[in-house]
Amino acid sequence: MSFSTFATPTGFLLPSVHSAPPFFTQQPHPGTHATVTEQWITLILAYARHRKLFVLRVEDAETTDSDWQEVLRNERINRRLLPSYLSVILATMVSKNQATYDPPGQTRSALLYWRSPDEWAEVLHGWAISTGQLNTILTFYEIADPPVPSPLSNIPMNLLRKAIAVLAKTSRSQLIAVADGEGVRLFQGTGK
């Protein structure tokens, strides 16, 4: 069997290592394990960015109808990532601040940082500038579900809060209590 890249139905290009059966198995040798786990992390974050997926659950490795099926499985070689190995990958991502367990206090579901909270803060601030919404009170809902799709569309509230907190450190945001939840006012500020 030749190892080659493969385009998924969603247009994502899987790397050639995805065609190697050992890639789907937790490796016993520590060096090999670290290398393969890093390859999985890179693949997961790239795919999440491509599909704008924010959450990965251990259960996604078990179901055939998840948003993650085309990455966590390779039907061409009859392989799939086992939930136990996905759990190890998620733990590694959390330890490297590439994800966080969400909700906190459990280890089966993680919020992925295919953009870090700092990067999301810059996306949020740039969006506010480009849409003329500086110094305007915006609800979290207006940011995460804008009338015109934006890079912030469907951003999880926990991640949005982290981005706003980053902006607050540079005096570019202020949390505001609004009638139906939380809001924020974004300022020009001085940047980083």
C-alpha positions as a Python dict, from the first residue, in 0.01 Angstrom:
ca = {
    (1, 'M'): (0, 0, 0),
    (2, 'S'): (130, 343, -85),
    (3, 'F'): (94, 626, 160),
    (4, 'S'): (-48, 934, -1),
    (5, 'T'): (-249, 1237, 89),
    (6, 'F'): (-625, 1208, 58),
    (7, 'A'): (-892, 1476, 14),
    (8, 'T'): (-1198, 1422, 233),
    (9, 'P'): (-1554, 1497, 120),
    (10, 'T'): (-1532, 1830, 309),
    (11, 'G'): (-1222, 1926, 110),
    (12, 'F'): (-968, 1872, 387),
    (13, 'L'): (-639, 1719, 274),
    (14, 'L'): (-539, 1436, 506),
    (15, 'P'): (-163, 1386, 536),
    (16, 'S'): (-3, 1068, 405),
    (17, 'V'): (58, 942, 761),
    (18, 'H'): (-321, 903, 789),
    (19, 'S'): (-284, 606, 551),
    (20, 'A'): (-40, 426, 782),
    (21, 'P'): (-213, 169, 1007),
    (22, 'P'): (26, 229, 1304),
    (23, 'F'): (-85, 594, 1311),
    (24, 'F'): (-414, 482, 1466),
    (25, 'T'): (-249, 283, 1745),
    (26, 'Q'): (-101, 420, 2066),
    (27, 'Q'): (269, 344, 2031),
    (28, 'P'): (455, 171, 2316),
    (29, 'H'): (795, 337, 2256),
    (30, 'P'): (798, 680, 2428),
    (31, 'G'): (973, 862, 2143),
    (32, 'T'): (745, 716, 1877),
    (33, 'H'): (442, 779, 2096),
    (34, 'A'): (538, 1147, 2137),
    (35, 'T'): (593, 1189, 1762),
    (36, 'V'): (266, 1023, 1661),
    (37, 'T'): (71, 1211, 1929),
    (38, 'E'): (213, 1542, 1799),
    (39, 'Q'): (107, 1443, 1446),
    (40, 'W'): (-245, 1374, 1576),
    (41, 'I'): (-256, 1709, 1754),
    (42, 'T'): (-147, 1892, 1440),
    (43, 'L'): (-406, 1703, 1235),
    (44, 'I'): (-688, 1761, 1486),
    (45, 'L'): (-621, 2135, 1513),
    (46, 'A'): (-589, 2177, 1135),
    (47, 'Y'): (-913, 1988, 1076),
    (48, 'A'): (-1093, 2182, 1349),
    (49, 'R'): (-986, 2510, 1186),
    (50, 'H'): (-1092, 2382, 843),
    (51, 'R'): (-1440, 2282, 966),
    (52, 'K'): (-1470, 2551, 1239),
    (53, 'L'): (-1516, 2283, 1502),
    (54, 'F'): (-1456, 2388, 1859),
    (55, 'V'): (-1525, 2074, 2064),
    (56, 'L'): (-1383, 1724, 2046),
    (57, 'R'): (-1525, 1448, 2267),
    (58, 'V'): (-1382, 1105, 2339),
    (59, 'E'): (-1718, 969, 2216),
    (60, 'D'): (-1643, 1114, 1870),
    (61, 'A'): (-1399, 825, 1821),
    (62, 'E'): (-1682, 576, 1880),
    (63, 'T'): (-1960, 717, 1663),
    (64, 'T'): (-1982, 696, 1287),
    (65, 'D'): (-2190, 1010, 1244),
    (66, 'S'): (-1969, 1262, 1424),
    (67, 'D'): (-1822, 1572, 1262),
    (68, 'W'): (-1485, 1411, 1323),
    (69, 'Q'): (-1545, 1082, 1141),
    (70, 'E'): (-1332, 1156, 835),
    (71, 'V'): (-1028, 1227, 1054),
    (72, 'L'): (-1068, 979, 1337),
    (73, 'R'): (-1136, 691, 1095),
    (74, 'N'): (-981, 566, 776),
    (75, 'E'): (-1220, 321, 614),
    (76, 'R'): (-977, 266, 324),
    (77, 'I'): (-742, 80, 560),
    (78, 'N'): (-1012, -27, 809),
    (79, 'R'): (-864, 173, 1098),
    (80, 'R'): (-1000, 409, 1361),
    (81, 'L'): (-859, 596, 1655),
    (82, 'L'): (-958, 425, 1978),
    (83, 'P'): (-1128, 634, 2248),
    (84, 'S'): (-853, 548, 2497),
    (85, 'Y'): (-587, 696, 2266),
    (86, 'L'): (-803, 1000, 2188),
    (87, 'S'): (-828, 1055, 2562),
    (88, 'V'): (-446, 1055, 2584),
    (89, 'I'): (-424, 1298, 2291),
    (90, 'L'): (-674, 1535, 2456),
    (91, 'A'): (-480, 1520, 2784),
    (92, 'T'): (-161, 1609, 2596),
    (93, 'M'): (-336, 1898, 2421),
    (94, 'V'): (-464, 2030, 2755),
    (95, 'S'): (-117, 2001, 2911),
    (96, 'K'): (25, 2206, 2621),
    (97, 'N'): (-253, 2468, 2642),
    (98, 'Q'): (-382, 2368, 2296),
    (99, 'A'): (-719, 2277, 2447),
    (100, 'T'): (-906, 2294, 2775),
    (101, 'Y'): (-1148, 2048, 2925),
    (102, 'D'): (-1497, 2187, 2880),
    (103, 'P'): (-1692, 2168, 3096),
    (104, 'P'): (-1418, 2178, 3362),
    (105, 'G'): (-1386, 1888, 3602),
    (106, 'Q'): (-1409, 1609, 3344),
    (107, 'T'): (-1170, 1463, 3084),
    (108, 'R'): (-1397, 1345, 2802),
    (109, 'S'): (-1472, 1671, 2620),
    (110, 'A'): (-1233, 1949, 2524),
    (111, 'L'): (-1258, 2297, 2377),
    (112, 'L'): (-990, 2315, 2108),
    (113, 'Y'): (-758, 2610, 2064),
    (114, 'W'): (-701, 2606, 1690),
    (115, 'R'): (-667, 2974, 1764),
    (116, 'S'): (-539, 3063, 2108),
    (117, 'P'): (-746, 3295, 2330),
    (118, 'D'): (-491, 3568, 2248),
    (119, 'E'): (-546, 3513, 1875),
    (120, 'W'): (-925, 3514, 1923),
    (121, 'A'): (-890, 3843, 2112),
    (122, 'E'): (-721, 3997, 1808),
    (123, 'V'): (-987, 3852, 1576),
    (124, 'L'): (-1260, 3999, 1799),
    (125, 'H'): (-1093, 4338, 1816),
    (126, 'G'): (-1031, 4344, 1441),
    (127, 'W'): (-1394, 4247, 1376),
    (128, 'A'): (-1517, 4530, 1600),
    (129, 'I'): (-1299, 4779, 1412),
    (130, 'S'): (-1395, 4651, 1066),
    (131, 'T'): (-1767, 4656, 1145),
    (132, 'G'): (-1757, 4997, 1315),
    (133, 'Q'): (-1860, 4856, 1652),
    (134, 'L'): (-1595, 5006, 1877),
    (135, 'N'): (-1745, 5180, 2183),
    (136, 'T'): (-2075, 4997, 2121),
    (137, 'I'): (-2224, 4762, 2378),
    (138, 'L'): (-2253, 4419, 2220),
    (139, 'T'): (-2411, 4112, 2373),
    (140, 'F'): (-2217, 3788, 2358),
    (141, 'Y'): (-2499, 3654, 2140),
    (142, 'E'): (-2451, 3937, 1887),
    (143, 'I'): (-2084, 3849, 1860),
    (144, 'A'): (-2126, 3471, 1836),
    (145, 'D'): (-2432, 3482, 1610),
    (146, 'P'): (-2399, 3795, 1396),
    (147, 'P'): (-2647, 3866, 1114),
    (148, 'V'): (-2358, 3847, 867),
    (149, 'P'): (-2133, 3543, 926),
    (150, 'S'): (-1794, 3636, 1064),
    (151, 'P'): (-1484, 3457, 1190),
    (152, 'L'): (-1652, 3472, 1532),
    (153, 'S'): (-1970, 3293, 1426),
    (154, 'N'): (-2053, 3010, 1668),
    (155, 'I'): (-1756, 3078, 1896),
    (156, 'P'): (-1825, 2908, 2230),
    (157, 'M'): (-1906, 3147, 2514),
    (158, 'N'): (-1619, 3019, 2729),
    (159, 'L'): (-1370, 3097, 2454),
    (160, 'L'): (-1529, 3436, 2387),
    (161, 'R'): (-1497, 3521, 2759),
    (162, 'K'): (-1127, 3430, 2747),
    (163, 'A'): (-1072, 3651, 2441),
    (164, 'I'): (-1251, 3940, 2611),
    (165, 'A'): (-1036, 3890, 2922),
    (166, 'V'): (-724, 3915, 2705),
    (167, 'L'): (-850, 4244, 2562),
    (168, 'A'): (-933, 4371, 2911),
    (169, 'K'): (-567, 4333, 3010),
    (170, 'T'): (-478, 4589, 2744),
    (171, 'S'): (-774, 4818, 2820),
    (172, 'R'): (-949, 4724, 2497),
    (173, 'S'): (-1263, 4570, 2648),
    (174, 'Q'): (-1504, 4618, 2934),
    (175, 'L'): (-1763, 4364, 3048),
    (176, 'I'): (-2110, 4512, 3073),
    (177, 'A'): (-2417, 4364, 3241),
    (178, 'V'): (-2708, 4372, 2997),
    (179, 'A'): (-3072, 4282, 3045),
    (180, 'D'): (-3049, 3942, 2877),
    (181, 'G'): (-2702, 3828, 2979),
    (182, 'E'): (-2349, 3950, 2930),
    (183, 'G'): (-2217, 4216, 2705),
    (184, 'V'): (-1894, 4387, 2622),
    (185, 'R'): (-1775, 4723, 2500),
    (186, 'L'): (-1463, 4720, 2285),
    (187, 'F'): (-1223, 5014, 2271),
    (188, 'Q'): (-946, 5115, 2034),
    (189, 'G'): (-688, 5080, 2311),
    (190, 'T'): (-316, 5068, 2272),
    (191, 'G'): (-284, 4707, 2163),
    (192, 'K'): (-35, 4469, 2314),
}
